[in-house]
Amino acid sequence: MKYVSLLSLFFLIISHVAIGQTGPRIIIDVPTNQKPWNNIEWNDSPQRFQFAIVTDRTGGHRPGVFMDGIRKLNLLQPEFVMSVGDLIEGYTEDEAQLDAEWAEFNGFIDQLEMPFFYVPGNHDITNEVMEKKWEEIFGVTYYHFVYKDVLFLCLNSEDNRRGSNRGTIDNEQYEYIKKVLDENRDVKWTLVFLHQPLWVLEDTKRWNDVEKLLQDRDHNVFAGHHHRYYKAVRNNGKYIALATTGGGSRLRGTAFGEFDHVVWVTMTDEGPLLANLLLEGIWNEDVVTGEIADLVRNRPFPVRIEPVYIDNKLSGEVTTQVRITNDSDYPLSVKLDGVIHPSVFYKLEKTALKVDPNDVKLVNLSVINQEKVDLARISPILLKTEAQYTYEGRPDLVLRQTLNFAPNYKLKVTESAKKIKIDGKLKEWKGEWITLNEENVKGSPFHYNGSDDCTIRFMSSYDSENLYMAFEITDEELFVSEDSRAWQQDVLVVALDARPEHISATNKGAGRNAEWIAYFQNFRENGPVYNAESMPEGVVSAFSKTENGAQVEMVFPAKYLDEKQMKSWSTVRLGVGYYDFDKNGEERTEHYWYPAWNSAENIPGSGMIFKDTGLN
């Protein structure tokens, strides 16, 4: 132990000396010749610094966005913040209005924890009154400063007050620029900030001459105005028009250059290194708190479509309800947007509504079946939903989900005329079979060759003691492996949720084998039921192999079903699937009656069967 301590001290001293010679002092106690780092060339320099740029707040401003940007800049802690204009809405000669708008904007800046440098845009200076107001508040409309050997040149593209897309640099400002550049010939880099991207406009007076002054020095130019981001490499520099920090935008995304952002600039010896930080991607340490996690992870999505069960598959109109539950202490706003369906029309009673804390609202959803198609076989209706919880003092929480809905044909399970023997042979089963839909096959299309390759059909029955199920499987190659896992060979998967209908209908897969049964039945000699010991008492099965597949019988005790429903059972939700392996296990397809409950295609209420007592 003493030797290890002395060795540690020796390497600690060596580390202190080595690190002290090449970078900042740091204490690292690693007693080995090998080190858990690649090098100790610290990414640090007295000349390196970081600043941020905000862009257009106005021109159809969207309230709250710019202030969100201010909060996030305070998280990032740049050394200072630059702007490129359009700070107020302006376009008025009413001094009282201008005073109010500048007071509002400067109230935002007062909350910024670092220096902010103003640059005018066409919304800030469009007429003589606005120009005088700017000078009254800020003194000058163009200026410069040098920071760590970098020249910051802040220009006024509204020199002649001509408005949008008619910006200029006039003679007086040009002479100022020429003088500043001449006096700062030897700076490491020159950064120019102005509002209108004059390099893409016409009749800009002296701008072309300004570019000639810049062409022989390392420089970048930043502008705003068009509310779309784009970069041009020209005049031996990079000229960048920025997007928005709250200004009007369709927000179609990065491909369109339409997004809210701040620019993070790291000034290096090789020039500025830019990172566009989209506001929606910058969060403080409260991005997920226990409170938010409870809303998102521990509760169901606040919008759901109530399942509806029909007796007539050709019904002309079916109506259900969209239930919006706000069980939080915050206001909830919901938007509903339907996707056009190829077979039926549908309409929503409302598409936007607000729900008070701890309240529920219902919206009617009507399906109109003009063409009299089979409603039991239509593809799901898709309803895009957005749920926004409004908080005070922090960004709102927005949740989005696409909900699936389709009318469910009301399936009934009838009472058995005689006792069913569970032996895996289906001679006593009489009635109507349900066949798994060939449209619900997942896997390579080249691995499934139609009904002769694989077909699964089933039926159910009950008596006073049990619910019974029978399965007939046609499979041209029944792949069985004594050594493989249950799901790595041909296996019948049966899900059974016996909880009350309003609970089982919305089951999305949580609570498997705790709240509902997932039964994996394959066809090997040893252990054909996966995890059989965890099944409820009395849940058993039997199978027999046939020339072209297999037959399976299952039994679920009524006692178990009654306990789950806390009364004599009346409904059970079933899910049926089959994993079919061919070519000695090399090819696999999955066959489903309805989409799996834990899939994005899950349809609430699908697979629900109703106990036929002769009274319903």
QUIWO-V857541 format. One record per residue. N is the residue number from 0. RES is the residue in three letters. SS is DSSP state (hx for helix, st for strand, lp for the rest). OMEGA is omega as a letter, one per 40 degrees, with the letter a starting at -180 (NA if undefined). Layout:
# QUIWO-V857541
N/RES/SS/OMEGA  N/RES/SS/OMEGA
This chain:
# QUIWO-V857541
0/MET/lp/i  1/LYS/hx/a  2/TYR/hx/i  3/VAL/hx/a  4/SER/hx/i  5/LEU/hx/i  6/LEU/hx/i  7/SER/hx/i  8/LEU/hx/i  9/PHE/hx/a  10/PHE/hx/i  11/LEU/hx/i  12/ILE/hx/i  13/ILE/hx/a  14/SER/hx/a  15/HIS/hx/a  16/VAL/hx/a  17/ALA/hx/a  18/ILE/hx/i  19/GLY/hx/a  20/GLN/hx/a  21/THR/hx/a  22/GLY/lp/a  23/PRO/lp/a  24/ARG/lp/i  25/ILE/lp/a  26/ILE/lp/i  27/ILE/lp/a  28/ASP/lp/i  29/VAL/lp/a  30/PRO/lp/i  31/THR/lp/i  32/ASN/lp/i  33/GLN/lp/a  34/LYS/lp/i  35/PRO/lp/i  36/TRP/lp/a  37/ASN/lp/i  38/ASN/lp/i  39/ILE/lp/i  40/GLU/lp/a  41/TRP/lp/i  42/ASN/lp/a  43/ASP/lp/i  44/SER/lp/i  45/PRO/lp/a  46/GLN/lp/a  47/ARG/lp/i  48/PHE/st/a  49/GLN/st/i  50/PHE/st/a  51/ALA/st/i  52/ILE/st/i  53/VAL/st/a  54/THR/lp/a  55/ASP/st/i  56/ARG/lp/a  57/THR/lp/a  58/GLY/lp/a  59/GLY/lp/a  60/HIS/lp/i  61/ARG/lp/a  62/PRO/lp/i  63/GLY/lp/a  64/VAL/hx/a  65/PHE/hx/i  66/MET/hx/i  67/ASP/hx/i  68/GLY/hx/i  69/ILE/hx/i  70/ARG/hx/a  71/LYS/hx/i  72/LEU/hx/i  73/ASN/hx/i  74/LEU/hx/a  75/LEU/hx/i  76/GLN/lp/i  77/PRO/lp/i  78/GLU/lp/i  79/PHE/st/a  80/VAL/st/i  81/MET/st/i  82/SER/st/i  83/VAL/lp/i  84/GLY/lp/a  85/ASP/lp/a  86/LEU/lp/i  87/ILE/lp/i  88/GLU/lp/i  89/GLY/lp/a  90/TYR/lp/i  91/THR/lp/i  92/GLU/lp/i  93/ASP/lp/a  94/GLU/hx/i  95/ALA/hx/i  96/GLN/hx/i  97/LEU/hx/i  98/ASP/hx/a  99/ALA/hx/a  100/GLU/hx/i  101/TRP/hx/i  102/ALA/hx/i  103/GLU/hx/a  104/PHE/hx/a  105/ASN/hx/i  106/GLY/hx/i  107/PHE/hx/a  108/ILE/hx/i  109/ASP/hx/a  110/GLN/lp/i  111/LEU/lp/a  112/GLU/lp/i  113/MET/lp/a  114/PRO/st/i  115/PHE/st/a  116/PHE/st/a  117/TYR/lp/i  118/VAL/lp/a  119/PRO/lp/i  120/GLY/lp/a  121/ASN/lp/i  122/HIS/lp/i  123/ASP/lp/i  124/ILE/lp/i  125/THR/lp/i  126/ASN/lp/a  127/GLU/hx/i  128/VAL/hx/a  129/MET/hx/i  130/GLU/hx/i  131/LYS/hx/i  132/LYS/hx/i  133/TRP/hx/a  134/GLU/hx/i  135/GLU/hx/a  136/ILE/hx/a  137/PHE/hx/i  138/GLY/lp/a  139/VAL/lp/i  140/THR/lp/i  141/TYR/lp/a  142/TYR/st/i  143/HIS/st/i  144/PHE/st/i  145/VAL/st/i  146/TYR/st/i  147/LYS/lp/i  148/ASP/lp/i  149/VAL/st/i  150/LEU/st/i  151/PHE/st/a  152/LEU/st/a  153/CYS/st/a  154/LEU/lp/i  155/ASN/lp/i  156/SER/lp/i  157/GLU/st/a  158/ASP/lp/a  159/ASN/lp/i  160/ARG/lp/a  161/ARG/lp/i  162/GLY/lp/a  163/SER/lp/i  164/ASN/lp/i  165/ARG/lp/a  166/GLY/lp/a  167/THR/st/i  168/ILE/st/a  169/ASP/lp/a  170/ASN/hx/a  171/GLU/hx/i  172/GLN/hx/i  173/TYR/hx/a  174/GLU/hx/i  175/TYR/hx/a  176/ILE/hx/a  177/LYS/hx/a  178/LYS/hx/a  179/VAL/hx/a  180/LEU/hx/i  181/ASP/hx/a  182/GLU/hx/a  183/ASN/lp/a  184/ARG/lp/a  185/ASP/lp/i  186/VAL/lp/a  187/LYS/lp/a  188/TRP/st/i  189/THR/st/i  190/LEU/st/a  191/VAL/st/i  192/PHE/st/i  193/LEU/lp/a  194/HIS/lp/a  195/GLN/lp/i  196/PRO/lp/a  197/LEU/hx/a  198/TRP/hx/i  199/VAL/hx/a  200/LEU/lp/i  201/GLU/lp/i  202/ASP/lp/a  203/THR/lp/a  204/LYS/st/a  205/ARG/lp/a  206/TRP/hx/i  207/ASN/hx/i  208/ASP/hx/i  209/VAL/hx/i  210/GLU/hx/i  211/LYS/hx/i  212/LEU/hx/a  213/LEU/hx/a  214/GLN/lp/a  215/ASP/lp/i  216/ARG/lp/i  217/ASP/lp/a  218/HIS/st/i  219/ASN/st/i  220/VAL/st/a  221/PHE/st/i  222/ALA/st/i  223/GLY/lp/i  224/HIS/lp/a  225/HIS/lp/i  226/HIS/lp/i  227/ARG/lp/a  228/TYR/lp/i  229/TYR/st/a  230/LYS/st/i  231/ALA/st/i  232/VAL/st/a  233/ARG/st/i  234/ASN/lp/a  235/ASN/lp/i  236/GLY/st/i  237/LYS/st/a  238/TYR/st/a  239/ILE/st/i  240/ALA/st/a  241/LEU/lp/a  242/ALA/lp/a  243/THR/st/i  244/THR/lp/i  245/GLY/lp/i  246/GLY/lp/a  247/GLY/lp/a  248/SER/lp/i  249/ARG/lp/i  250/LEU/lp/a  251/ARG/lp/i  252/GLY/st/a  253/THR/hx/a  254/ALA/hx/i  255/PHE/hx/a  256/GLY/lp/a  257/GLU/st/a  258/PHE/lp/i  259/ASP/st/a  260/HIS/st/i  261/VAL/st/i  262/VAL/st/i  263/TRP/st/a  264/VAL/st/i  265/THR/st/a  266/MET/st/a  267/THR/st/i  268/ASP/lp/a  269/GLU/lp/i  270/GLY/st/a  271/PRO/st/i  272/LEU/st/a  273/LEU/st/i  274/ALA/st/i  275/ASN/st/a  276/LEU/st/i  277/LEU/st/a  278/LEU/hx/a  279/GLU/hx/a  280/GLY/hx/a  281/ILE/lp/a  282/TRP/lp/i  283/ASN/lp/a  284/GLU/lp/i  285/ASP/lp/a  286/VAL/lp/i  287/VAL/lp/i  288/THR/lp/i  289/GLY/hx/i  290/GLU/hx/i  291/ILE/hx/i  292/ALA/hx/i  293/ASP/hx/i  294/LEU/hx/a  295/VAL/hx/a  296/ARG/lp/a  297/ASN/lp/i  298/ARG/lp/i  299/PRO/lp/i  300/PHE/lp/a  301/PRO/lp/a  302/VAL/st/i  303/ARG/st/i  304/ILE/st/a  305/GLU/lp/i  306/PRO/lp/i  307/VAL/lp/a  308/TYR/st/a  309/ILE/st/i  310/ASP/lp/a  311/ASN/lp/a  312/LYS/lp/a  313/LEU/lp/a  314/SER/lp/a  315/GLY/lp/i  316/GLU/st/i  317/VAL/st/a  318/THR/st/i  319/THR/st/a  320/GLN/st/i  321/VAL/st/a  322/ARG/st/i  323/ILE/st/a  324/THR/st/i  325/ASN/st/i  326/ASP/lp/i  327/SER/lp/i  328/ASP/lp/a  329/TYR/lp/i  330/PRO/lp/a  331/LEU/st/i  332/SER/st/a  333/VAL/st/i  334/LYS/st/a  335/LEU/st/a  336/ASP/st/a  337/GLY/st/i  338/VAL/lp/a  339/ILE/lp/a  340/HIS/lp/a  341/PRO/lp/a  342/SER/lp/a  343/VAL/lp/i  344/PHE/st/i  345/TYR/st/a  346/LYS/st/i  347/LEU/st/i  348/GLU/lp/i  349/LYS/lp/i  350/THR/lp/i  351/ALA/st/i  352/LEU/st/i  353/LYS/st/a  354/VAL/st/i  355/ASP/lp/i  356/PRO/lp/i  357/ASN/lp/a  358/ASP/st/i  359/VAL/st/i  360/LYS/st/a  361/LEU/st/i  362/VAL/st/i  363/ASN/st/i  364/LEU/st/a  365/SER/st/i  366/VAL/st/a  367/ILE/st/a  368/ASN/lp/a  369/GLN/lp/a  370/GLU/lp/i  371/LYS/lp/i  372/VAL/lp/i  373/ASP/lp/a  374/LEU/hx/i  375/ALA/hx/a  376/ARG/hx/i  377/ILE/lp/i  378/SER/lp/a  379/PRO/lp/i  380/ILE/st/a  381/LEU/st/a  382/LEU/st/i  383/LYS/st/a  384/THR/st/i  385/GLU/st/i  386/ALA/st/a  387/GLN/st/i  388/TYR/st/a  389/THR/lp/i  390/TYR/lp/i  391/GLU/lp/i  392/GLY/lp/i  393/ARG/lp/a  394/PRO/lp/i  395/ASP/lp/i  396/LEU/st/a  397/VAL/st/i  398/LEU/st/i  399/ARG/st/i  400/GLN/st/i  401/THR/st/a  402/LEU/st/i  403/ASN/st/i  404/PHE/st/i  405/ALA/lp/i  406/PRO/lp/a  407/ASN/st/i  408/TYR/st/a  409/LYS/lp/a  410/LEU/st/a  411/LYS/st/i  412/VAL/st/a  413/THR/lp/a  414/GLU/st/a  415/SER/lp/a  416/ALA/lp/i  417/LYS/lp/a  418/LYS/lp/a  419/ILE/lp/i  420/LYS/lp/a  421/ILE/lp/a  422/ASP/lp/i  423/GLY/lp/i  424/LYS/lp/a  425/LEU/lp/a  426/LYS/lp/a  427/GLU/lp/a  428/TRP/lp/i  429/LYS/lp/i  430/GLY/lp/a  431/GLU/lp/i  432/TRP/lp/i  433/ILE/st/a  434/THR/st/i  435/LEU/lp/a  436/ASN/lp/i  437/GLU/lp/i  438/GLU/lp/a  439/ASN/lp/i  440/VAL/st/i  441/LYS/st/a  442/GLY/lp/i  443/SER/lp/i  444/PRO/hx/a  445/PHE/hx/a  446/HIS/hx/a  447/TYR/lp/a  448/ASN/lp/i  449/GLY/lp/a  450/SER/lp/i  451/ASP/lp/i  452/ASP/lp/a  453/CYS/st/i  454/THR/st/i  455/ILE/st/i  456/ARG/st/a  457/PHE/st/i  458/MET/st/a  459/SER/st/i  460/SER/st/i  461/TYR/st/i  462/ASP/lp/a  463/SER/lp/a  464/GLU/lp/a  465/ASN/st/i  466/LEU/st/a  467/TYR/st/i  468/MET/st/i  469/ALA/st/a  470/PHE/st/i  471/GLU/st/a  472/ILE/st/i  473/THR/st/a  474/ASP/st/a  475/GLU/lp/i  476/GLU/lp/i  477/LEU/lp/a  478/PHE/lp/a  479/VAL/lp/i  480/SER/lp/i  481/GLU/lp/a  482/ASP/lp/a  483/SER/lp/i  484/ARG/lp/a  485/ALA/hx/a  486/TRP/hx/i  487/GLN/hx/i  488/GLN/lp/a  489/ASP/lp/a  490/VAL/st/i  491/LEU/st/a  492/VAL/st/i  493/VAL/st/i  494/ALA/st/i  495/LEU/st/i  496/ASP/st/a  497/ALA/lp/i  498/ARG/lp/i  499/PRO/lp/a  500/GLU/hx/a  501/HIS/hx/i  502/ILE/hx/a  503/SER/hx/a  504/ALA/lp/a  505/THR/lp/i  506/ASN/lp/i  507/LYS/lp/i  508/GLY/lp/i  509/ALA/lp/i  510/GLY/lp/a  511/ARG/st/i  512/ASN/lp/i  513/ALA/lp/i  514/GLU/lp/a  515/TRP/st/a  516/ILE/st/i  517/ALA/st/a  518/TYR/st/i  519/PHE/st/a  520/GLN/st/i  521/ASN/st/a  522/PHE/lp/i  523/ARG/lp/a  524/GLU/lp/a  525/ASN/lp/i  526/GLY/lp/a  527/PRO/lp/i  528/VAL/st/a  529/TYR/lp/i  530/ASN/lp/a  531/ALA/hx/a  532/GLU/hx/a  533/SER/hx/a  534/MET/lp/i  535/PRO/lp/a  536/GLU/lp/i  537/GLY/lp/i  538/VAL/lp/a  539/VAL/st/i  540/SER/st/i  541/ALA/st/a  542/PHE/st/i  543/SER/st/i  544/LYS/st/i  545/THR/st/a  546/GLU/lp/a  547/ASN/lp/i  548/GLY/st/a  549/ALA/st/i  550/GLN/st/a  551/VAL/st/i  552/GLU/st/i  553/MET/st/i  554/VAL/st/i  555/PHE/st/a  556/PRO/st/i  557/ALA/hx/i  558/LYS/hx/i  559/TYR/hx/a  560/LEU/hx/i  561/ASP/hx/a  562/GLU/hx/a  563/LYS/hx/a  564/GLN/hx/i  565/MET/lp/i  566/LYS/lp/i  567/SER/lp/a  568/TRP/lp/a  569/SER/lp/i  570/THR/st/i  571/VAL/st/i  572/ARG/st/a  573/LEU/st/i  574/GLY/st/a  575/VAL/st/i  576/GLY/st/a  577/TYR/st/i  578/TYR/st/a  579/ASP/st/i  580/PHE/st/i  581/ASP/st/a  582/LYS/lp/i  583/ASN/lp/i  584/GLY/lp/a  585/GLU/lp/a  586/GLU/st/a  587/ARG/st/i  588/THR/st/i  589/GLU/st/a  590/HIS/st/a  591/TYR/st/i  592/TRP/lp/i  593/TYR/lp/i  594/PRO/lp/a  595/ALA/lp/a  596/TRP/lp/a  597/ASN/lp/a  598/SER/lp/i  599/ALA/lp/a  600/GLU/lp/a  601/ASN/lp/i  602/ILE/lp/a  603/PRO/lp/i  604/GLY/lp/a  605/SER/lp/i  606/GLY/lp/a  607/MET/st/i  608/ILE/st/a  609/PHE/st/i  610/LYS/st/a  611/ASP/lp/a  612/THR/lp/a  613/GLY/lp/a  614/LEU/lp/a  615/ASN/lp/NA
